[in-house]
Amino acid sequence: MQARPNILVVVSDTFRRDHLGIYGNAYIRTPHLDAFARSSVVFENHLVASFPTMPARADILTGTFSCTHMGWEPLPHHLPTLPEVLSRAGYTTMGVVDTPFFIRGGYGYDRGFDDFIWVRGQGDDTRPEERADARASWRRESDRMVARTMTEAERWLERHYEEPFFLYVDTWDPHEPWDAPEYYTRLYRPGYDGKKIYPAYGRWREAGLTEGDVELAHATYCGEVTMVDRWVGWLLEKLEVLGIAEKTVVFFLSDHGFYFGEHGYFGKAEWVHAPEAEISEGARLPDWLRRSWLLTVGWSPLYGEVTRIPLIVRMPGVAPGRRSALTCAPDLAPTILDLVGVEKPSSMRGISFLDVVEGKKEEHRPFVVSSWPLYFAEGEITVAVDSRPRRISSYMPLTVTTRERSLLVGGPQETPELYDLAQDPAERHNIWETATGEGTHLLARAIEFLEEQGTPEKHLTPRRAVLVKYTGGRYPADISKEAG
């Protein structure tokens, strides 16, 4: 393989790992990604670090654990980005995205790309003031967002395939609203009549939905997964047509998963509608702010359906196979820089897993911390999800995952949850009460990790309080020392 390979990164939002054939799903049709995976290295334990959408992108682009130092917000100017570093190293860097928050509102996630295309239309159902008419103009499948995005990326490749390039392609599909052409949904629901259901973003039974409603929504999601597979496959095929497949390293991944009834949830978070919410007398607020103020971010745990995401890497010269090492999004940028022989900036806290891809190492991380922005605390206001204010109801639970265990920890008022992944991969039986010592050891290690990332003390305090509550006042260093 050449010393300076091309790099293609494809991110597909909300793509559940267990909906790919290569990860064991024999029902959902993903023939193109499965074929790609058969010539690639498939990672079994790639996990969310920062959650949700834009914190995950910050992880990918900066190689940092963004949940420890920022939230859903503009990309910090002092952090160098992966495309910026690669551009200085002589790569032509390009971003093609339809995920709607990269540059909206001055977010600056296009920083460092030599060129950048935002394919407009995603998410405009939540922002009527933009008056985008992308969906109104749809006539055929090629008008859909993932199709337009992959087509733009293909056109760029036609112009630049003879240059060393870093091409980052990011599609919001299969994120909701699930609106693939109806023939895709009919693959999973014969006789589908076009009805659509939007996620409840909370406990679906309490929202008045039925199992049939969730099943219908899932069928529309599966249809969109298959549509995404087709168009990502279209882009990957172009590498062969251009004769550069053997010169190009390809990464396919997602940012997080989604609940379709598991653990009682339908969505990826809990938005609690509170019509009785009070706004101070005399407050002069625009209508949209009054409406958004009535939403509270409720208890939103990150179980495996959300945290376990696909990562597939095709690297010419490396035999296909599977890897069980624990990896996460901040490791991606250091891996790419290691691959092309460029030193990573000191700000990048991720660790290259190139040796794992190449089969030289079997292990990478002992555990991964998956978390909402750590400033999420009771009473705080966040603009996460759609850049509009939401009130946080309690400390949002973070998840610590090893090969054998998953630990969910919120604030000191919530009882932690600990699961034996070998015996209970669906995380249904909380063993915290019978394995508290094991859980506190894992929590202590996670807190030490967060300290190493420079997490502000005020964000660690509630997690320390949980530890103290269950260990008789001892602190992380003491517990970790005992654990060896």
TORKOLRO-111388 format. One record per residue (C-alpha): residue number from 1; residue in three letters; x, y, z. Coordinates in steps of 0.25 Angstrom, whole numbers, m for minus. Example, Ala and Ser with C-alpha at 12.3 -4.5 7.8 and 13.67 -1.06 7.14 Angstrom:
2
SITE   num   residuo      c1      c2      c3
SITE     1       ALA      49     m18      31
SITE     2       SER      55      m4      29
This chain:
484
SITE   num   residuo      c1      c2      c3
SITE     1       MET       0       0       0
SITE     2       GLN       5      14      m3
SITE     3       ALA      11      22       8
SITE     4       ARG       1      34       6
SITE     5       PRO     m13      27       3
SITE     6       ASN     m26      34       0
SITE     7       ILE     m35      35      12
SITE     8       LEU     m50      34      11
SITE     9       VAL     m59      35      23
SITE    10       VAL     m74      32      22
SITE    11       VAL     m83      35      34
SITE    12       SER     m97      31      34
SITE    13       ASP    m105      37      46
SITE    14       THR    m114      28      55
SITE    15       PHE    m110      15      48
SITE    16       ARG    m112       4      58
SITE    17       ARG    m100      m6      57
SITE    18       ASP    m110     m18      59
SITE    19       HIS    m117     m14      46
SITE    20       LEU    m105     m18      37
SITE    21       GLY    m104     m32      32
SITE    22       ILE     m89     m33      35
SITE    23       TYR     m93     m31      50
SITE    24       GLY    m103     m43      50
SITE    25       ASN    m116     m37      44
SITE    26       ALA    m121     m46      34
SITE    27       TYR    m134     m39      32
SITE    28       ILE    m131     m25      28
SITE    29       ARG    m125     m23      14
SITE    30       THR    m111     m16      14
SITE    31       PRO    m104     m24       2
SITE    32       HIS     m95     m13      m1
SITE    33       LEU     m89     m10      12
SITE    34       ASP     m88     m25      15
SITE    35       ALA     m80     m27       3
SITE    36       PHE     m71     m15       7
SITE    37       ALA     m70     m21      20
SITE    38       ARG     m66     m35      15
SITE    39       SER     m53     m28       9
SITE    40       SER     m51     m20      22
SITE    41       VAL     m47     m20      36
SITE    42       VAL     m60     m20      45
SITE    43       PHE     m60     m15      59
SITE    44       GLU     m69     m22      69
SITE    45       ASN     m67     m12      80
SITE    46       HIS     m67       2      74
SITE    47       LEU     m75      11      84
SITE    48       VAL     m80      25      86
SITE    49       ALA     m72      34      93
SITE    50       SER     m79      48      93
SITE    51       PHE     m94      48      90
SITE    52       PRO    m102      52      82
SITE    53       THR    m100      57      68
SITE    54       MET     m91      69      69
SITE    55       PRO     m83      65      81
SITE    56       ALA     m80      52      73
SITE    57       ARG     m76      60      61
SITE    58       ALA     m66      69      70
SITE    59       ASP     m60      56      75
SITE    60       ILE     m58      51      60
SITE    61       LEU     m52      64      55
SITE    62       THR     m44      68      67
SITE    63       GLY     m39      55      73
SITE    64       THR     m44      60      87
SITE    65       PHE     m55      55      97
SITE    66       SER     m64      67      94
SITE    67       CYS     m73      63     105
SITE    68       THR     m63      67     116
SITE    69       HIS     m61      81     111
SITE    70       MET     m72      85     102
SITE    71       GLY     m87      82      98
SITE    72       TRP     m95      84      86
SITE    73       GLU     m88      97      82
SITE    74       PRO     m79     103      72
SITE    75       LEU     m66      96      70
SITE    76       PRO     m55     103      79
SITE    77       HIS     m46     111      71
SITE    78       HIS     m33     107      78
SITE    79       LEU     m35      92      74
SITE    80       PRO     m28      88      61
SITE    81       THR     m37      79      53
SITE    82       LEU     m34      66      45
SITE    83       PRO     m36      73      31
SITE    84       GLU     m28      85      35
SITE    85       VAL     m16      76      39
SITE    86       LEU     m17      68      27
SITE    87       SER     m18      80      18
SITE    88       ARG      m5      85      23
SITE    89       ALA       1      72      21
SITE    90       GLY      m2      73       6
SITE    91       TYR     m16      66       5
SITE    92       THR     m28      72      m3
SITE    93       THR     m38      72       8
SITE    94       MET     m53      72       5
SITE    95       GLY     m66      71      13
SITE    96       VAL     m79      67       7
SITE    97       VAL     m90      67      18
SITE    98       ASP    m105      68      19
SITE    99       THR    m105      67      34
SITE   100       PRO    m111      81      37
SITE   101       PHE    m103      86      48
SITE   102       PHE     m89      87      43
SITE   103       ILE     m89     102      39
SITE   104       ARG    m104     106      43
SITE   105       GLY    m103     117      53
SITE   106       GLY     m88     119      51
SITE   107       TYR     m84     106      57
SITE   108       GLY     m72     105      49
SITE   109       TYR     m71      90      47
SITE   110       ASP     m66      92      33
SITE   111       ARG     m53      98      38
SITE   112       GLY     m40      92      32
SITE   113       PHE     m47      87      19
SITE   114       ASP     m41      92       6
SITE   115       ASP     m55      92       1
SITE   116       PHE     m69      88       7
SITE   117       ILE     m83      86       2
SITE   118       TRP     m95      86      11
SITE   119       VAL    m106      79       4
SITE   120       ARG    m118      87       9
SITE   121       GLY    m131      80      13
SITE   122       GLN    m129      71      25
SITE   123       GLY    m136      76      38
SITE   124       ASP    m143      87      32
SITE   125       ASP    m156      81      37
SITE   126       THR    m152      87      51
SITE   127       ARG    m148     100      45
SITE   128       PRO    m159     106      37
SITE   129       GLU    m153     120      37
SITE   130       GLU    m143     114      27
SITE   131       ARG    m154     111      17
SITE   132       ALA    m145     100      10
SITE   133       ASP    m154      93       0
SITE   134       ALA    m145      80      m2
SITE   135       ARG    m156      71       2
SITE   136       ALA    m166      78      m6
SITE   137       SER    m158      77     m18
SITE   138       TRP    m156      62     m17
SITE   139       ARG    m160      54     m30
SITE   140       ARG    m151      42     m30
SITE   141       GLU    m142      34     m21
SITE   142       SER    m130      42     m26
SITE   143       ASP    m136      54     m20
SITE   144       ARG    m135      48      m6
SITE   145       MET    m124      54       3
SITE   146       VAL    m115      42       4
SITE   147       ALA    m115      41     m11
SITE   148       ARG    m112      56     m13
SITE   149       THR    m100      55      m3
SITE   150       MET     m94      43      m9
SITE   151       THR     m96      48     m23
SITE   152       GLU     m89      61     m19
SITE   153       ALA     m77      53     m13
SITE   154       GLU     m76      45     m25
SITE   155       ARG     m76      57     m34
SITE   156       TRP     m65      63     m25
SITE   157       LEU     m57      50     m27
SITE   158       GLU     m58      51     m42
SITE   159       ARG     m51      64     m41
SITE   160       HIS     m40      61     m31
SITE   161       TYR     m37      46     m31
SITE   162       GLU     m23      48     m36
SITE   163       GLU     m19      56     m24
SITE   164       PRO     m17      51     m10
SITE   165       PHE     m30      54      m3
SITE   166       PHE     m37      53      10
SITE   167       LEU     m52      53       7
SITE   168       TYR     m62      53      18
SITE   169       VAL     m76      50      15
SITE   170       ASP     m87      51      25
SITE   171       THR    m102      48      23
SITE   172       TRP    m113      50      34
SITE   173       ASP    m120      38      28
SITE   174       PRO    m125      28      34
SITE   175       HIS    m129      39      44
SITE   176       GLU    m143      42      45
SITE   177       PRO    m153      46      39
SITE   178       TRP    m152      33      32
SITE   179       ASP    m157      36      18
SITE   180       ALA    m150      27       8
SITE   181       PRO    m159      24      m4
SITE   182       GLU    m170      15       0
SITE   183       TYR    m165       3      m8
SITE   184       TYR    m153       2       2
SITE   185       THR    m163       1      14
SITE   186       ARG    m171     m10       7
SITE   187       LEU    m159     m19       7
SITE   188       TYR    m162     m19      22
SITE   189       ARG    m176     m17      23
SITE   190       PRO    m184     m22      11
SITE   191       GLY    m196     m14       7
SITE   192       TYR    m190      m1      14
SITE   193       ASP    m200      10      12
SITE   194       GLY    m190      22      14
SITE   195       LYS    m194      25      28
SITE   196       LYS    m182      31      36
SITE   197       ILE    m180      32      51
SITE   198       TYR    m170      41      58
SITE   199       PRO    m162      36      70
SITE   200       ALA    m168      39      83
SITE   201       TYR    m155      43      89
SITE   202       GLY    m159      36     102
SITE   203       ARG    m166      24     108
SITE   204       TRP    m175      20      96
SITE   205       ARG    m186      14     105
SITE   206       GLU    m187      27     113
SITE   207       ALA    m188      35      99
SITE   208       GLY    m201      27      96
SITE   209       LEU    m194      18      85
SITE   210       THR    m196       4      83
SITE   211       GLU    m187      m8      79
SITE   212       GLY    m192      m7      65
SITE   213       ASP    m188       8      64
SITE   214       VAL    m174       5      68
SITE   215       GLU    m173      m7      59
SITE   216       LEU    m178       2      47
SITE   217       ALA    m168      13      51
SITE   218       HIS    m157       2      51
SITE   219       ALA    m161      m3      37
SITE   220       THR    m160      11      31
SITE   221       TYR    m146      12      38
SITE   222       CYS    m142      m1      32
SITE   223       GLY    m146       4      19
SITE   224       GLU    m137      16      20
SITE   225       VAL    m126       7      25
SITE   226       THR    m127       0      12
SITE   227       MET    m127      12       4
SITE   228       VAL    m115      18      11
SITE   229       ASP    m108       4       8
SITE   230       ARG    m111       6      m7
SITE   231       TRP    m106      20      m8
SITE   232       VAL     m93      18       0
SITE   233       GLY     m91       6      m8
SITE   234       TRP     m92      15     m20
SITE   235       LEU     m81      24     m15
SITE   236       LEU     m72      12     m11
SITE   237       GLU     m73       6     m25
SITE   238       LYS     m68      19     m31
SITE   239       LEU     m55      16     m25
SITE   240       GLU     m54       4     m33
SITE   241       VAL     m58      11     m46
SITE   242       LEU     m48      22     m44
SITE   243       GLY     m37      11     m41
SITE   244       ILE     m34      17     m27
SITE   245       ALA     m39       6     m18
SITE   246       GLU     m26       0     m15
SITE   247       LYS     m20      14     m12
SITE   248       THR     m32      18      m3
SITE   249       VAL     m34      15      12
SITE   250       VAL     m49      15      15
SITE   251       PHE     m56      17      29
SITE   252       PHE     m71      14      30
SITE   253       LEU     m77      18      44
SITE   254       SER     m89      24      51
SITE   255       ASP     m90      34      63
SITE   256       HIS    m101      26      71
SITE   257       GLY    m112      17      70
SITE   258       PHE    m127      18      74
SITE   259       TYR    m138      11      82
SITE   260       PHE    m150       4      76
SITE   261       GLY    m157       0      89
SITE   262       GLU    m145      m6      96
SITE   263       HIS    m144      m2     111
SITE   264       GLY    m158       5     108
SITE   265       TYR    m152      16     100
SITE   266       PHE    m155      20      86
SITE   267       GLY    m145      31      81
SITE   268       LYS    m131      33      87
SITE   269       ALA    m135      42      98
SITE   270       GLU    m146      46     107
SITE   271       TRP    m153      60     104
SITE   272       VAL    m163      62     115
SITE   273       HIS    m175      71     110
SITE   274       ALA    m179      80     122
SITE   275       PRO    m190      89     118
SITE   276       GLU    m191      94     133
SITE   277       ALA    m177      99     132
SITE   278       GLU    m177     113     137
SITE   279       ILE    m170     125     130
SITE   280       SER    m168     137     139
SITE   281       GLU    m179     148     139
SITE   282       GLY    m177     159     128
SITE   283       ALA    m166     151     121
SITE   284       ARG    m166     155     106
SITE   285       LEU    m162     143      99
SITE   286       PRO    m164     139      84
SITE   287       ASP    m174     128      82
SITE   288       TRP    m164     118      78
SITE   289       LEU    m156     120      91
SITE   290       ARG    m169     119      99
SITE   291       ARG    m172     106      92
SITE   292       SER    m158     100      94
SITE   293       TRP    m158     104     108
SITE   294       LEU    m169      94     111
SITE   295       LEU    m159      83     107
SITE   296       THR    m150      76     118
SITE   297       VAL    m139      67     115
SITE   298       GLY    m143      55     124
SITE   299       TRP    m135      43     129
SITE   300       SER    m128      38     116
SITE   301       PRO    m119      26     119
SITE   302       LEU    m109      21     108
SITE   303       TYR    m112       6     107
SITE   304       GLY    m105      m3      96
SITE   305       GLU    m115       0      85
SITE   306       VAL    m110      15      85
SITE   307       THR     m95      13      89
SITE   308       ARG     m91       1      81
SITE   309       ILE     m89       6      67
SITE   310       PRO     m83       1      54
SITE   311       LEU     m68       3      50
SITE   312       ILE     m63      m4      37
SITE   313       VAL     m50      m1      32
SITE   314       ARG     m45      m5      18
SITE   315       MET     m30      m3      17
SITE   316       PRO     m23      m8       4
SITE   317       GLY     m12     m19       8
SITE   318       VAL     m19     m23      21
SITE   319       ALA     m27     m36      21
SITE   320       PRO     m41     m35      25
SITE   321       GLY     m45     m39      39
SITE   322       ARG     m52     m36      51
SITE   323       ARG     m46     m28      63
SITE   324       SER     m52     m29      78
SITE   325       ALA     m43     m17      83
SITE   326       LEU     m51      m5      90
SITE   327       THR     m50       7      81
SITE   328       CYS     m58      21      80
SITE   329       ALA     m59      33      72
SITE   330       PRO     m48      41      78
SITE   331       ASP     m38      30      73
SITE   332       LEU     m42      32      58
SITE   333       ALA     m34      45      56
SITE   334       PRO     m21      40      62
SITE   335       THR     m22      27      54
SITE   336       ILE     m23      34      41
SITE   337       LEU     m11      43      44
SITE   338       ASP      m3      31      49
SITE   339       LEU      m7      24      36
SITE   340       VAL      m2      35      27
SITE   341       GLY      10      38      35
SITE   342       VAL       6      52      41
SITE   343       GLU       8      55      56
SITE   344       LYS      m4      57      63
SITE   345       PRO      m6      71      71
SITE   346       SER      m5      70      86
SITE   347       SER     m19      74      87
SITE   348       MET     m24      61      81
SITE   349       ARG     m26      52      93
SITE   350       GLY     m31      40      85
SITE   351       ILE     m21      28      83
SITE   352       SER     m18      22      69
SITE   353       PHE     m24       8      67
SITE   354       LEU     m15       6      54
SITE   355       ASP      m8      m6      60
SITE   356       VAL     m22     m12      63
SITE   357       VAL     m26     m10      49
SITE   358       GLU     m14     m17      44
SITE   359       GLY     m15     m28      54
SITE   360       LYS      m3     m25      61
SITE   361       LYS     m10     m23      74
SITE   362       GLU     m23     m29      80
SITE   363       GLU     m26     m19      91
SITE   364       HIS     m28      m4      90
SITE   365       ARG     m36       2     102
SITE   366       PRO     m40      m5     115
SITE   367       PHE     m53       3     115
SITE   368       VAL     m60      14     108
SITE   369       VAL     m68      25     115
SITE   370       SER     m81      29     107
SITE   371       SER     m87      42     111
SITE   372       TRP     m96      54     109
SITE   373       PRO     m89      67     111
SITE   374       LEU     m84      66     125
SITE   375       TYR     m90      79     128
SITE   376       PHE    m104      74     127
SITE   377       ALA    m109      75     141
SITE   378       GLU    m122      78     148
SITE   379       GLY    m128      91     144
SITE   380       GLU    m117      94     134
SITE   381       ILE    m122      99     120
SITE   382       THR    m116      93     108
SITE   383       VAL    m118      96      93
SITE   384       ALA    m115      81      89
SITE   385       VAL    m122      74      78
SITE   386       ASP    m128      86      70
SITE   387       SER    m121      98      76
SITE   388       ARG    m133     102      84
SITE   389       PRO    m133     103      99
SITE   390       ARG    m137      91     107
SITE   391       ARG    m137      89     122
SITE   392       ILE    m129      77     128
SITE   393       SER    m137      70     139
SITE   394       SER    m126      62     145
SITE   395       TYR    m111      58     144
SITE   396       MET    m111      51     130
SITE   397       PRO    m106      37     132
SITE   398       LEU     m93      33     126
SITE   399       THR     m89      19     122
SITE   400       VAL     m76      12     125
SITE   401       THR     m74      m1     116
SITE   402       THR     m64     m12     117
SITE   403       ARG     m64     m25     109
SITE   404       GLU     m72     m31     121
SITE   405       ARG     m80     m20     127
SITE   406       SER     m87      m8     125
SITE   407       LEU     m89       2     136
SITE   408       LEU    m100      14     136
SITE   409       VAL     m98      25     146
SITE   410       GLY    m105      38     148
SITE   411       GLY    m105      47     160
SITE   412       PRO    m105      44     174
SITE   413       GLN    m120      42     175
SITE   414       GLU    m121      31     165
SITE   415       THR    m117      17     167
SITE   416       PRO    m106      12     157
SITE   417       GLU    m109       1     148
SITE   418       LEU     m99     m10     145
SITE   419       TYR    m101     m21     134
SITE   420       ASP     m93     m34     131
SITE   421       LEU     m92     m33     116
SITE   422       ALA     m88     m48     115
SITE   423       GLN    m100     m53     122
SITE   424       ASP    m110     m41     119
SITE   425       PRO    m106     m34     106
SITE   426       ALA    m119     m27     105
SITE   427       GLU    m117     m21     119
SITE   428       ARG    m130     m25     125
SITE   429       HIS    m125     m29     139
SITE   430       ASN    m118     m19     148
SITE   431       ILE    m108     m26     157
SITE   432       TRP    m103     m13     164
SITE   433       GLU    m108     m18     177
SITE   434       THR    m101     m31     177
SITE   435       ALA     m88     m26     170
SITE   436       THR     m87     m12     176
SITE   437       GLY     m72     m14     179
SITE   438       GLU     m69     m17     164
SITE   439       GLY     m78      m5     160
SITE   440       THR     m71       5     169
SITE   441       HIS     m57       0     164
SITE   442       LEU     m62       2     149
SITE   443       LEU     m67      16     153
SITE   444       ALA     m54      20     160
SITE   445       ARG     m46      16     148
SITE   446       ALA     m56      25     139
SITE   447       ILE     m55      37     148
SITE   448       GLU     m39      36     147
SITE   449       PHE     m41      35     132
SITE   450       LEU     m49      48     132
SITE   451       GLU     m39      55     141
SITE   452       GLU     m28      51     131
SITE   453       GLN     m36      58     120
SITE   454       GLY     m37      71     128
SITE   455       THR     m51      70     132
SITE   456       PRO     m55      82     140
SITE   457       GLU     m57      78     155
SITE   458       LYS     m71      83     156
SITE   459       HIS     m75      73     145
SITE   460       LEU     m68      62     153
SITE   461       THR     m74      65     167
SITE   462       PRO     m88      58     165
SITE   463       ARG     m81      46     160
SITE   464       ARG     m71      46     171
SITE   465       ALA     m83      47     180
SITE   466       VAL     m89      34     175
SITE   467       LEU     m75      28     178
SITE   468       VAL     m75      33     192
SITE   469       LYS     m89      29     195
SITE   470       TYR     m86      14     192
SITE   471       THR     m72      13     197
SITE   472       GLY     m72      19     211
SITE   473       GLY     m66      32     207
SITE   474       ARG     m54      27     199
SITE   475       TYR     m49      34     186
SITE   476       PRO     m45      29     173
SITE   477       ALA     m30      28     175
SITE   478       ASP     m32      19     187
SITE   479       ILE     m42      10     180
SITE   480       SER     m33       9     168
SITE   481       LYS     m21       6     176
SITE   482       GLU     m28      m6     183
SITE   483       ALA     m33     m11     169
SITE   484       GLY     m19     m11     165
